[in-house]
Structures are given as structure tokens and as C-alpha cells.
Amino acid sequence: MGKIILMCFIGVSAGITVGSAIAAFVTLLQVVPRLTQITETRDYIKLYEYTFTFSVTLFSFIYFLSFNFKLSKYLCIPIGLNMGIFVGLFASALAEVLNVVPVFSKKFKVKHELKFIIGALICGKVIGSLFYWIKFIKH
């Protein structure tokens, strides 16, 4: 019984930590206010916030319920490709917003080789992802 309580405590603590980090991250980047500014829908900011909160909660429950769409493997290819493109572009945009690449290029004095560095980052991400999916994921 003590082990179960300890595991529940660790799980809830980890969830609170990750949730707080994501909330701080989204707040720091001002995702919702920027979205309302770009779309000129400042009157609907509460709706954006509620939708964001509801979506995160819903998909967290779906993840833990092992929900399955039972899609064809041929349909999963374009879906996976689009999801990979989204995650890659989001990570690149995030790195740009946080000034990772400019700070790196100034620190190591490699401004003129920046196109090679970005190309290496892209190739490394693609090769690493392919290696992971081919080597470690077994269906």
C-alpha cells in the first residue's frame, strides 16, 4: 500500500512539474496574446485560453487511455510526415525565438558558416529521427 501511495505521489508531482513548465513556457512566449494580435480577434482571448486548456487536458487523457484510431498504415504515412514537419518547424521557430542560433554563431564566430550549421542541424534531425524509427520502434 505504501508503494502505491509513493508511486501516486511521484506521478502527480511529475505531472505538476511538467504542467507548470509548459504553462510557464507558453506564458513566456505569449502564444495566446500573439495569436489574438495576429488574427485580430482580441475579443475572443478567453475562448482561446479555454480551448487551449481543454485541448491539453483532453489529449492528456486520450494519451493515457491508449486510444486507437485504427487507421491504415498507408494513411499514417502522410499524417506522420505532416506531424514530423510540424514538430521540426516548431522546434526551429522556438530556437529562433529564443535566439539559440544567433547566440551560437556570435559566440563561436561562425557567422559566415551559418548556412552549413543550419543544414547540419536539419540533416542531424532527419538522420536521428530515421535511425530512431527504423532501429528502435518495432511493430
C-alpha positions in Angstrom: 0.0 0.0 0.0 2.9 2.4 0.8 4.5 1.7 -2.6 1.2 2.6 -4.4 0.9 5.8 -2.5 4.5 6.7 -3.2 4.0 6.0 -6.9 0.9 8.1 -7.0 2.7 10.9 -5.2 5.7 10.7 -7.7 3.3 10.7 -10.7 1.3 13.6 -9.5 4.5 15.6 -8.6 5.9 14.9 -12.1 2.7 15.9 -13.8 2.5 19.2 -11.8 6.2 19.9 -12.6 5.8 19.3 -16.4 2.4 21.1 -16.5 3.9 24.1 -14.7 6.9 24.1 -17.0 4.7 24.1 -20.1 2.4 26.8 -18.7 5.4 29.0 -17.9 6.9 28.3 -21.4 3.6 29.2 -23.2 3.3 32.3 -21.0 6.9 33.3 -21.6 6.4 33.1 -25.4 3.0 34.8 -25.1 1.4 32.4 -27.5 -2.3 33.3 -26.9 -1.8 37.1 -26.9 0.3 36.9 -30.0 -2.3 34.7 -31.7 -5.1 37.1 -30.9 -2.9 40.0 -32.2 -2.1 38.4 -35.5 -5.7 37.2 -36.2 -7.2 40.5 -34.9 -9.6 38.6 -32.6 -8.7 40.1 -29.2 -12.4 39.9 -28.2 -12.1 36.1 -28.2 -9.0 35.8 -25.9 -10.9 33.9 -23.2 -12.1 31.4 -25.8 -8.5 30.8 -27.0 -7.4 30.2 -23.4 -10.3 27.8 -22.6 -9.7 26.0 -25.9 -6.0 25.6 -25.2 -6.7 24.3 -21.6 -9.4 22.0 -22.7 -7.3 20.6 -25.6 -4.3 19.9 -23.4 -6.4 18.1 -20.8 -8.4 16.1 -23.4 -5.3 14.9 -25.2 -3.6 14.0 -22.0 -6.5 11.7 -21.1 -6.5 10.3 -24.6 -2.8 9.5 -24.4 -3.2 7.6 -21.1 -6.3 5.7 -22.3 -4.4 4.1 -25.2 -6.9 5.4 -27.7 -6.6 3.9 -31.1 -7.9 5.4 -34.4 -7.2 2.1 -36.3 -6.0 3.9 -39.4 -4.5 2.2 -42.5 -0.7 2.2 -42.5 -0.8 4.0 -45.8 -2.8 6.8 -44.3 -0.4 7.0 -41.3 2.5 7.9 -43.6 1.3 11.4 -44.7 -0.1 12.0 -41.2 3.3 11.1 -39.6 5.1 13.2 -42.3 3.0 16.2 -41.5 3.4 15.8 -37.8 7.2 15.5 -38.2 7.3 18.6 -40.4 5.2 20.5 -37.7 7.5 19.4 -34.9 10.6 20.2 -36.8 9.4 23.7 -37.8 8.1 24.4 -34.3 11.4 23.4 -32.8 13.3 25.6 -35.4 10.9 28.5 -34.7 11.4 28.1 -31.0 15.1 28.0 -31.3 14.9 31.2 -33.4 12.7 32.9 -30.9 15.0 32.0 -28.0 18.0 33.2 -30.1 19.9 30.0 -29.9 21.4 30.1 -33.4 22.4 33.8 -33.4 24.0 33.5 -29.9 25.8 30.3 -31.0 27.1 32.0 -34.2 28.3 35.1 -32.3 29.9 33.1 -29.5 31.9 30.8 -31.8 32.4 33.5 -34.5 30.9 31.4 -37.3 28.5 33.9 -38.9 29.7 33.1 -42.5 29.2 29.4 -42.0 25.7 29.7 -40.7 24.1 28.0 -43.7 26.2 25.0 -43.1 25.4 24.9 -39.4 21.6 25.1 -40.1 22.0 22.4 -42.9 23.9 20.2 -40.4 21.1 20.7 -37.8 18.5 19.7 -40.3 20.4 16.6 -41.6 21.1 15.6 -38.0 17.5 15.8 -37.0 16.4 13.8 -40.1 19.0 11.1 -39.7 18.4 10.9 -35.9 14.7 10.5 -36.4 15.1 7.9 -39.1 17.6 5.9 -37.0 15.1 6.0 -34.1 12.1 4.9 -36.1 14.0 2.2 -38.0 16.1 0.8 -35.2 14.1 1.2 -32.0 10.4 1.1 -33.0 9.3 -2.4 -33.6 5.7 -3.1 -34.6 
